[in-house]
Amino acid sequence: MDMNLVTNVLATRQAATQQVAQFKIIKKQHDMQMDLINMLAEVAKSAPVPSGQGTIVDKSA
């Protein structure tokens, strides 16, 4: 009976550790994607507007 308890505790701890690792990986991927998006947004903001295009969106159409 004690061996069953130890096995269950170890399995639970292993599952919890895997969950934490997966969460950290997902968070890191999200942070990297946000960094890329921010970098692209900075480039887009600093780029000159092409001739023939305005800077205001006409929403009345």
C-alpha positions, 0 to 999 in steps of 0.5 A: 500500500505504501508503494502505491502512495509513493508511486502516485505522489511521484507521478503527480509531481512529475505531471506538475513539473511537466505542466510548469515546463510547458507553461514556461515554454508557451510564455517564452514563445509568446514573449518572443512573438510579441518582441517580433511584432513590436519590432515590426511595428516600429519599422512600420511606424518609421517608414515613410508613407508611399506617394499617393497614399494618405495617413487617414482612413476614410471610414465614411465609405 
